Amino acid sequence: MDQEGMAERTPWEIVLPDESATEDLGRFLAEILRPGDLVALSGGLGGGKTTLARAIIREIVGDPDLEVPSPTFTLIQPYEGRSGQAVVHADLYRLRGPDELVELGFDEMTERAIALVEWPDRLPPRHGPTLAIDLSLKPEFGDDARLARLIGGGGLGGRLMRARALRVLLDRSGWGEAERFHMQGDASSRSYERLVNPDGAKAVLMVSPPKADGPPVRDGKPYSAIVHLAESVHAFVAVDRGLRALGLSAPKILGEDLEAGLLILEDLGTEPVADQNGPRPERYAEAVKVLARLHGTTLPGVLPVAEGRDHVIPPYDREALLFEAELLPDWYAPFVANSPLAPEARAAFVAAWSEALDGLEGEARTWTLRDYHSPNLIWLPERDGIERIGLIDFQDAVLGHPAYDVASLLQDARVDASAEFELRLLGLYARERKLRDAEFDMQGFARAYAVLGAQRATKILGIFARLDRRDGKPGYLAHLPRIEGYLARNLAHPALAGVRAWYAAHLPRLCPEP
């Protein structure tokens, strides 16, 4: 049984010595509740159901002094929370039957609200997210003591388990009193919060629970397995420690719960390497030197995570590169043409890319951080040399060609970089590599740079179209013209003649005439 399944069946029992402890529990639960959740409050008279509900409501509304009477006589009492979040508090003790719920409009009121229900046995069967809480007096623990027994269902058990693990981690790591502020994340399922302790110290909380396998998409394998995306926080921890061992500025890990997917990380700040005018040249130069240092070092393919546990860095193999490129015919081509590609056109696309990728796998392998671009690089002016580049996103690292991350940096999907600027920094990279390896082959690197830059642009066009069409995130479409421009630059290389011919025939907007 997986952790999520165990959480749905395992009760959590807490002794609450006094009323303030019950209120603390309510504030804690308010953090994990979402619209559509049902909190079923059971227990005898005087067990503390209304006290717990009141604490939850006050926390969600954001008013610690809000008057929250028992809804014994009104039966249902709605509240408006922060950011428009609705809460409904119901006491069904006097309910004569489920028909009365219909008359009261209970289903309509709670469809997009958090429902706190006392005497929930009057409710009809429910299959959505539910947190059952039973409160009972426990005089053996004190005159005002109560025992709370919590069981989550419909997905809420997993949330409850992670919230428990987070509370333990924060307390154990010295961040139990920290204020938590949501941080803007990326396009992934991970989330981030900035922690600020009363003394002003800051850290970053990373929440990355283990991912379940998605549906099989090819040869019985899910997308994440084919393209080698990290499925747990173990990969981040291993690569983080590997980078720091090389003297690079990945964040220190201040606290961790590997099984729950929780990390407390050093806060590297928010100083960017680019601004509204584009790349900051001196900062990009140091970012290029970081890659030259990394690529000029012999690196292991297996890294330790914890005692007795290692992370094997997967290869960025031909299957992964080709499957990523196929996101373009699957998503971008139908997006711009308003119709799917013909099967023979798609087959020709795969054949052209297969030919272009020939030979790359046999060349030197290095750690390919994969998302080495401006949003994931932090400028640290108080440090020296290449340590001034902070690295924050590398959990999907693979063993790949060194050209990939250089293209990722110099052909940034979110930053305009001129061809002249790109060439200047490619020259810097070559000089830095030759300092470490006199036999560095710039001509071979340039070929790989064009091929992998084109592959990356092709993949991103597909991803951004998918984010719009499938996930309802149209903001990424603003970057399409920039990525199309990078792709056109790369297609000029002779190694991509076959790919260029395909684009010219099927998507000529990506292959403008010289």
Phi, psi and omega per residue, in radians:
M1 nan 2.354 -3.138
D2 -1.357 2.997 -3.083
Q3 -1.074 -0.660 -3.136
E4 -1.087 -0.765 3.134
G5 -1.130 -0.691 3.104
M6 -1.100 -0.698 -3.118
A7 -1.123 -0.520 -3.120
E8 -1.277 -0.279 -3.033
R9 -2.048 -0.220 -3.037
T10 -1.707 2.064 3.119
P11 -1.285 2.636 3.057
W12 -1.974 2.058 -3.116
E13 -1.897 2.286 -3.089
I14 -2.299 2.288 2.993
V15 -1.508 2.178 3.129
L16 -1.885 1.799 -2.991
P17 -1.198 -0.412 -3.113
D18 -2.717 -3.140 -3.082
E19 -1.116 -0.617 -3.131
S20 -1.131 -0.575 3.088
A21 -1.174 -0.646 3.069
T22 -1.104 -0.723 3.116
E23 -1.150 -0.669 3.079
D24 -1.066 -0.718 3.099
L25 -1.079 -0.725 3.118
G26 -1.059 -0.762 3.127
R27 -1.131 -0.662 3.095
F28 -1.098 -0.797 -3.127
L29 -1.161 -0.559 -3.131
A30 -1.031 -0.503 -3.113
E31 -1.190 -0.469 -3.032
I32 -1.814 -0.152 -3.073
L33 -1.387 2.537 -3.111
R34 -2.316 2.781 3.068
P35 -0.950 2.368 -3.097
G36 1.711 -0.197 3.116
D37 -1.373 2.583 3.026
L38 -2.060 2.199 3.024
V39 -1.842 1.949 -3.084
A40 -1.688 1.931 -3.044
L41 -1.762 1.986 -3.120
S42 -2.064 2.851 3.114
G43 2.399 2.857 -3.116
G44 -1.259 3.033 3.092
L45 -1.053 2.373 -3.138
G46 1.397 0.160 -3.118
G47 -1.336 -0.319 3.107
G48 1.915 0.249 -3.113
K49 -1.072 -0.835 -3.107
T50 -1.193 -0.635 3.096
T51 -1.054 -0.771 3.141
L52 -1.162 -0.793 3.128
A53 -1.074 -0.710 -3.137
R54 -1.069 -0.741 -3.138
A55 -1.138 -0.695 3.102
I56 -1.089 -0.815 -3.099
I57 -1.105 -0.800 -3.123
R58 -1.059 -0.674 3.138
E59 -1.191 -0.748 -3.125
I60 -1.190 -0.694 3.131
V61 -1.278 -0.504 -3.130
G62 1.516 0.429 -3.127
D63 -2.315 1.775 -3.079
P64 -1.188 -0.228 -3.122
D65 -1.888 0.155 -3.092
L66 -1.029 2.344 3.056
E67 -1.301 2.073 -3.126
V68 -2.212 1.523 -3.121
P69 -1.299 2.789 3.044
S70 -1.179 2.335 -3.138
P71 -1.483 0.579 -3.096
T72 -0.990 -0.685 -3.056
F73 -1.683 -0.619 3.113
T74 -1.392 -0.298 -3.099
L75 1.236 -0.832 -3.115
I76 -2.325 2.294 3.113
Q77 -2.306 2.003 3.133
P78 -1.544 2.692 3.074
Y79 -2.415 2.612 3.083
E80 -1.790 2.066 -3.118
G81 -1.574 -3.106 3.080
R82 -1.117 2.594 3.134
S83 1.018 0.504 3.074
G84 1.339 0.125 -3.137
Q85 -1.265 2.230 -3.074
A86 -1.710 2.548 3.077
V87 -2.263 2.402 3.089
V88 -2.145 2.191 3.126
H89 -1.905 2.128 -3.082
A90 -2.232 2.516 3.027
D91 -2.195 1.931 -3.007
L92 -1.756 0.328 -3.096
Y93 -1.022 -0.694 -3.072
R94 -1.596 0.099 -3.117
L95 -1.228 2.288 -3.109
R96 -1.553 -0.366 -3.132
G97 -3.130 2.919 -3.085
P98 -1.111 -0.392 3.113
D99 -1.062 -0.592 3.127
E100 -1.137 -0.564 3.078
L101 -1.071 -0.705 3.114
V102 -1.093 -0.781 3.135
E103 -1.087 -0.617 3.140
L104 -1.353 -0.176 -3.120
G105 1.277 0.561 -3.045
F106 -1.067 -0.815 -3.102
D107 -1.059 -0.753 -3.139
E108 -1.149 -0.675 -3.102
M109 -1.222 -0.532 -3.024
T110 -1.787 -0.036 -3.070
E111 -1.026 -0.709 -3.139
R112 -2.092 0.546 -3.113
A113 -2.285 2.841 2.956
I114 -1.473 2.174 -3.098
A115 -1.857 2.142 3.051
L116 -1.894 1.959 -2.968
V117 -2.106 2.064 2.988
E118 -1.558 2.525 -3.038
W119 1.016 0.999 -3.053
P120 -1.279 -0.124 3.124
D121 -1.130 -0.242 3.091
R122 -1.398 -0.156 -3.106
L123 -1.412 2.608 2.988
P124 -1.229 2.885 3.139
P125 -0.953 2.508 -3.078
R126 -2.324 2.525 -3.105
H127 -2.040 -0.037 -3.116
G128 -1.445 -3.010 3.128
P129 -1.077 2.131 -3.066
T130 -2.364 2.396 3.019
L131 -2.078 1.922 3.122
A132 -1.590 2.165 -3.140
I133 -2.171 2.119 3.065
D134 -1.913 2.203 -3.121
L135 -1.991 2.284 3.132
S136 -2.432 2.592 3.100
L137 -1.211 2.469 3.138
K138 -2.370 1.321 -3.079
P139 -1.074 -0.364 3.127
E140 -1.177 -0.292 3.092
F141 -1.757 -0.021 -3.123
G142 2.472 2.779 -3.067
D143 -1.054 -0.610 -3.087
D144 -1.851 0.185 -3.037
A145 -1.332 2.579 3.089
R146 -2.374 2.733 3.042
L147 -1.949 2.170 3.078
A148 -1.829 2.266 3.113
R149 -2.093 2.047 -3.028
L150 -2.014 2.349 3.043
I151 -2.384 2.174 3.122
G152 -1.672 2.635 3.087
G153 -2.521 2.829 3.099
G154 1.128 0.542 -3.132
G155 1.733 -0.334 -3.103
L156 -1.280 -0.407 3.112
G157 -1.106 -0.720 3.105
G158 -1.111 -0.728 3.087
R159 -1.072 -0.745 -3.132
L160 -1.100 -0.743 -3.141
M161 -1.085 -0.761 -3.133
R162 -1.173 -0.649 3.118
A163 -1.127 -0.706 3.071
R164 -1.069 -0.827 -3.124
A165 -1.078 -0.680 3.138
L166 -1.139 -0.754 -3.139
R167 -1.078 -0.732 3.108
V168 -1.107 -0.770 -3.119
L169 -1.119 -0.782 -3.137
L170 -1.060 -0.788 -3.134
D171 -1.139 -0.741 -3.080
R172 -1.186 -0.526 -3.053
S173 -1.665 0.040 3.122
G174 1.503 0.311 -3.136
W175 -2.069 0.360 -3.090
G176 -1.153 -0.436 -3.127
E177 -1.735 0.097 -3.051
A178 -1.268 2.508 2.921
E179 -1.332 2.567 -3.094
R180 -2.062 2.270 -3.106
F181 -2.205 2.217 3.133
H182 -1.095 2.410 3.073
M183 -1.957 2.555 3.088
Q184 -1.110 2.185 -3.121
G185 -1.668 -2.827 3.134
D186 -1.903 -2.774 -3.102
A187 -1.484 0.120 -3.097
S188 -1.618 -3.087 3.109
S189 -1.526 -0.045 3.109
R190 -1.267 2.696 3.036
S191 -2.308 2.749 -3.054
Y192 -2.377 2.556 3.028
E193 -2.375 2.535 3.016
R194 -1.612 2.267 3.111
L195 -1.760 2.301 3.115
V196 -2.240 1.955 3.130
N197 -1.304 2.802 3.115
P198 -0.969 -0.495 3.131
D199 -1.473 0.079 3.111
G200 1.624 -0.170 3.114
A201 -1.093 2.522 -3.085
K202 -2.176 2.630 3.035
A203 -2.629 3.019 3.121
V204 -2.097 2.243 3.052
L205 -1.646 2.175 3.075
M206 -1.920 2.171 3.133
V207 -1.947 1.913 -3.076
S208 -2.440 1.271 -3.100
P209 -1.094 2.665 3.122
P210 -0.948 2.424 -3.117
K211 -1.617 2.380 2.994
A212 -1.345 2.620 3.087
D213 -1.065 2.394 3.039
G214 -1.359 -3.087 3.136
P215 -1.175 2.601 3.080
P216 -1.129 2.395 -3.127
V217 -2.079 -0.339 3.093
R218 -2.817 2.309 3.099
D219 0.924 0.587 3.105
G220 1.332 0.114 -3.093
K221 -1.902 2.494 3.055
P222 -1.319 2.882 -3.128
Y223 -0.942 -0.804 -3.061
S224 -1.077 -0.613 3.139
A225 -1.269 -0.632 -3.114
I226 -1.179 -0.751 -3.081
V227 -1.711 0.090 3.011
H228 1.105 0.931 3.014
L229 -1.541 2.503 -3.131
A230 -1.117 2.386 -3.136
E231 -1.919 0.028 3.059
S232 -2.664 2.963 -3.117
V233 -1.292 -0.158 -3.124
H234 -0.992 -0.693 -3.112
A235 -1.099 -0.752 3.121
F236 -1.047 -0.819 -3.103
V237 -1.055 -0.799 -3.102
A238 -1.111 -0.841 -3.097
V239 -1.221 -0.652 3.093
D240 -0.969 -0.869 -3.110
R241 -1.195 -0.576 3.076
G242 -1.140 -0.736 3.122
L243 -1.145 -0.749 3.142
R244 -1.141 -0.583 3.104
A245 -1.139 -0.418 3.092
L246 -1.518 0.030 -3.133
G247 1.490 0.240 3.123
L248 -1.632 2.767 -2.966
S249 -1.630 1.113 2.874
A250 -1.419 2.710 -3.066
P251 -1.218 2.461 3.001
K252 -1.118 2.515 3.072
I253 -1.620 2.000 -3.042
L254 -1.647 -0.292 3.132
G255 -2.969 2.596 -3.099
E256 -2.668 2.539 2.907
D257 -2.324 1.655 -3.002
L258 -1.115 -0.676 -3.077
E259 -1.208 -0.632 3.137
A260 -1.465 -0.208 -3.130
G261 1.329 0.706 -3.091
L262 -2.106 2.281 3.078
L263 -2.334 2.438 2.941
I264 -1.875 2.099 -2.974
L265 -2.040 2.645 2.970
E266 -0.951 2.366 3.109
D267 -1.523 1.906 -3.125
L268 -1.474 -0.007 3.090
G269 1.619 -2.831 -3.038
T270 -2.345 0.188 -3.095
E271 -1.229 2.071 -3.016
P272 -1.496 2.948 3.035
V273 -1.687 -0.087 3.092
A274 -2.372 2.770 3.078
D275 -2.341 -2.883 -3.070
Q276 -1.128 -0.295 3.120
N277 -1.622 -0.042 3.137
G278 2.000 -2.777 -3.115
P279 -1.092 2.463 2.965
R280 -1.493 1.931 -2.952
P281 -0.937 -0.787 -3.092
E282 -1.181 -0.524 3.141
R283 -1.343 -0.697 3.070
Y284 -1.148 -0.611 3.110
A285 -1.058 -0.738 3.112
E286 -1.188 -0.619 3.106
A287 -1.132 -0.639 3.062
V288 -1.135 -0.712 3.138
K289 -1.146 -0.580 3.059
V290 -1.018 -0.807 -3.135
L291 -1.149 -0.717 3.123
A292 -1.075 -0.694 3.098
R293 -1.121 -0.797 -3.124
L294 -1.090 -0.816 -3.048
H295 -1.304 -0.335 3.100
G296 -1.593 0.155 -3.106
T297 -1.993 2.412 3.025
T298 -1.278 2.140 -2.983
L299 -2.096 2.519 3.113
P300 -1.336 2.745 3.081
G301 -1.704 -0.084 3.110
V302 -2.262 2.294 -3.105
L303 -2.213 2.512 3.126
P304 -1.298 2.506 3.059
V305 -1.828 -0.921 3.115
A306 -2.675 3.040 -3.115
E307 -1.013 2.154 3.131
G308 1.405 0.144 -3.102
R309 -2.421 2.200 -3.134
D310 -2.082 2.816 3.047
H311 -2.062 2.135 3.085
V312 -1.582 2.062 3.136
I313 -1.263 2.110 -3.055
P314 -1.318 2.775 3.112
P315 -1.393 2.489 2.993
Y316 -1.489 1.387 -2.936
D317 -1.544 3.064 -3.099
R318 -1.027 -0.703 -3.138
E319 -1.039 -0.776 -3.124
A320 -1.162 -0.808 -3.108
L321 -1.090 -0.738 -3.116
L322 -1.223 -0.715 -3.133
F323 -1.119 -0.684 3.083
E324 -1.103 -0.751 3.141
A325 -1.050 -0.558 -3.111
E326 -1.194 -0.127 3.029
L327 -1.116 -0.454 3.129
L328 -1.172 -0.938 3.093
P329 -1.146 -0.457 -3.105
D330 -1.363 -0.577 -3.012
W331 -2.203 -0.829 -3.059
Y332 -1.271 -0.799 -3.108
A333 -1.034 -0.836 3.078
P334 -1.109 -0.513 -3.139
F335 -1.138 -0.772 -3.088
V336 -1.488 -0.453 -3.086
A337 -1.749 -0.162 -3.116
N338 1.063 0.404 3.063
S339 -2.827 2.633 -3.129
P340 -1.233 2.724 3.055
L341 -1.204 2.606 3.027
A342 -1.184 2.571 -3.120
P343 -0.945 -0.688 -3.123
E344 -1.198 -0.563 3.086
A345 -1.195 -0.697 3.112
R346 -1.138 -0.722 3.118
A347 -1.097 -0.678 3.107
A348 -1.161 -0.618 3.079
F349 -1.062 -0.847 -3.132
V350 -1.088 -0.717 3.138
A351 -1.119 -0.726 -3.132
A352 -1.135 -0.731 3.139
W353 -1.249 -0.602 3.090
S354 -1.050 -0.728 3.120
E355 -1.160 -0.725 -3.108
A356 -1.145 -0.571 -3.084
L357 -1.465 -0.113 3.137
D358 -0.980 2.308 3.033
G359 1.615 -0.363 -3.074
L360 -1.172 -0.634 -3.086
E361 -1.125 -0.488 -3.102
G362 -1.401 -0.114 -3.113
E363 -1.522 3.046 -3.020
A364 -0.957 2.392 3.118
R365 -1.785 2.549 3.055
T366 -2.588 3.045 3.039
W367 -1.194 2.054 3.055
T368 -1.784 1.909 -3.048
L369 -1.268 -0.405 2.892
R370 1.464 -0.613 3.097
D371 -2.137 0.802 -3.095
Y372 -1.517 1.459 3.136
H373 -2.617 3.097 -2.892
S374 -0.948 -0.708 -3.114
P375 -1.096 -0.363 -3.051
N376 -1.890 0.257 3.124
L377 -2.119 2.266 -3.107
I378 -2.019 2.344 3.113
W379 -1.523 2.214 -3.085
L380 -2.063 1.449 -3.000
P381 -1.134 -0.360 -3.113
E382 -1.365 -0.143 3.123
R383 -1.745 3.142 -3.046
D384 -2.054 2.598 3.027
G385 0.961 -2.430 -3.081
I386 -1.237 -0.219 3.054
E387 -1.191 -0.172 3.093
R388 -1.309 -0.133 3.089
I389 -1.731 1.943 3.082
G390 -1.512 2.366 -3.092
L391 -1.950 2.232 -3.028
I392 -2.249 -0.081 -3.051
D393 -2.477 1.805 -3.048
F394 -2.679 0.248 -3.076
Q395 -1.169 -0.339 3.125
D396 -1.686 0.371 -3.111
A397 -1.019 2.507 -3.133
V398 -2.369 2.958 3.002
L399 -1.593 1.879 -3.055
G400 -2.481 -3.007 -3.127
H401 -1.289 2.417 -3.121
P402 -1.050 -0.393 -3.098
A403 -1.172 -0.419 -3.035
Y404 -1.076 -0.888 -3.089
D405 -1.207 -0.522 3.080
V406 -1.130 -0.753 3.074
A407 -1.132 -0.667 3.120
S408 -1.028 -0.705 -3.139
L409 -1.288 -0.846 -2.993
L410 -1.467 -0.221 3.046
Q411 -2.136 1.027 -3.045
D412 -1.201 2.230 -3.106
A413 -1.094 -0.360 -3.045
R414 -1.925 -0.023 -3.044
V415 -2.320 2.293 3.070
D416 -1.325 2.158 3.083
A417 -2.254 2.165 -3.098
S418 -1.225 2.782 3.100
A419 -1.086 -0.628 3.141
E420 -1.140 -0.757 3.107
F421 -1.099 -0.740 3.135
E422 -1.055 -0.808 -3.130
L423 -1.129 -0.668 3.141
R424 -1.082 -0.754 -3.124
L425 -1.331 -0.484 2.996
L426 -1.108 -0.668 3.063
G427 -1.105 -0.704 3.086
L428 -1.086 -0.761 3.125
Y429 -1.046 -0.788 -3.127
A430 -1.072 -0.758 3.133
R431 -1.093 -0.748 -3.140
E432 -1.140 -0.669 3.123
R433 -1.166 -0.688 -3.117
K434 -1.182 -0.451 3.066
L435 -1.108 -0.511 -3.113
R436 -1.745 -0.372 -3.098
D437 -2.592 1.764 -3.086
A438 -1.100 -0.341 -3.115
E439 -1.675 0.220 3.114
F440 -0.969 2.225 -3.060
D441 -1.681 1.700 -3.098
M442 -1.211 -0.582 -3.136
Q443 -1.159 -0.776 3.089
G444 -1.148 -0.647 3.109
F445 -1.127 -0.715 -3.121
A446 -1.082 -0.669 3.100
R447 -1.103 -0.855 -3.136
A448 -1.098 -0.635 -3.140
Y449 -1.072 -0.788 -3.132
A450 -1.150 -0.774 -3.105
V451 -1.134 -0.835 -3.094
L452 -1.306 -0.539 3.027
G453 -1.110 -0.720 3.102
A454 -1.179 -0.713 3.104
Q455 -1.065 -0.770 -3.115
R456 -1.134 -0.773 3.111
A457 -1.099 -0.701 3.109
T458 -1.067 -0.804 3.123
K459 -1.076 -0.806 -3.062
I460 -1.159 -0.651 3.065
L461 -1.011 -0.724 3.105
G462 -1.177 -0.730 -3.127
I463 -1.122 -0.788 -3.098
F464 -1.182 -0.631 3.056
A465 -1.160 -0.672 3.106
R466 -1.152 -0.695 3.106
L467 -1.040 -0.605 3.105
D468 -1.321 -0.949 -3.002
R469 -1.257 -0.767 -3.059
R470 -1.577 -0.682 -2.977
D471 -1.836 -0.023 3.096
G472 1.158 0.642 3.135
K473 -2.112 1.387 -3.041
P474 -1.292 -0.196 -3.075
G475 -1.023 -0.493 -3.106
Y476 -1.253 -0.305 -3.116
L477 -1.135 -0.414 3.140
A478 -1.076 -0.389 -3.100
H479 -1.546 -0.128 -3.046
L480 -1.019 -0.792 -3.132
P481 -1.018 -0.666 3.137
R482 -1.127 -0.782 -3.109
I483 -1.176 -0.678 3.078
E484 -1.040 -0.676 3.105
G485 -1.128 -0.750 3.091
Y486 -1.073 -0.725 -3.132
L487 -1.069 -0.752 3.136
A488 -1.060 -0.685 3.088
R489 -1.032 -0.835 -3.075
N490 -1.155 -0.630 -3.075
L491 -1.161 -0.221 3.115
A492 -1.257 -0.271 -3.105
H493 -1.294 2.399 -3.115
P494 -0.998 -0.487 -3.125
A495 -1.132 -0.251 -3.095
L496 -1.937 0.407 -3.084
A497 -1.025 -0.762 -3.133
G498 -1.155 -0.717 3.104
V499 -1.149 -0.734 3.134
R500 -1.052 -0.732 3.132
A501 -1.087 -0.658 3.116
W502 -1.129 -0.799 3.138
Y503 -1.091 -0.716 -3.137
A504 -1.059 -0.618 -3.105
A505 -1.404 -0.618 -2.968
H506 -1.971 -0.505 3.106
L507 -2.414 1.203 -3.020
P508 -1.068 -0.337 3.112
R509 -1.123 -0.388 3.131
L510 -1.585 0.000 -3.059
C511 -2.443 1.143 -3.085
P512 -1.126 2.623 3.101
E513 -1.174 2.502 3.121
P514 -1.167 nan nan
